[in-house]
């Protein structure tokens, strides 16, 4: 039991230190789908994919994920669509992958914690994904979200 607590504490500390990295501000124009935002950055409008997770792409969980992102970006946050982004690389289609947060809340992690997405560990170092993996573990153990319906669990490319 104490080993699990130690692991959770270590993950939280690493996540807190890592998430404090710099970033830039962008304006979200719209939520395209469960893990893609259209942002304005340096005068250009472009799609960006949320780093660290694979969102549900169809069905009720995709709708709920998109609604959650809309809520976090435009309803719960007084900054109305402003996000802090940290570029993390590109996906297989060449789209920019970003860690994005609105009002201090990591958007990809919010989707994982609600059970609307799964962790995409293929694009992260082990220490970067500990908090994401912990969130997924908790949701999976509770059989919530996509984990309650095996056919709904999104595949990561």
Buried (B, 14 or more C-beta within 10 A) or exposed (E): EEEEEEEEEEBEEBBEEBBEEEBEEBBBBBBBBBBBBBBEBEEEEBBBBBBBBBBBBEEEBBBBBBBBBBEBBBEEBEBEBBBBBBBBEEBEEEEBBBBBBBEEBBBBBBBBBBBBBBBBBEBBEEEBBBBBBBBBEEBBEEEBBBBBEEEBBBEEE
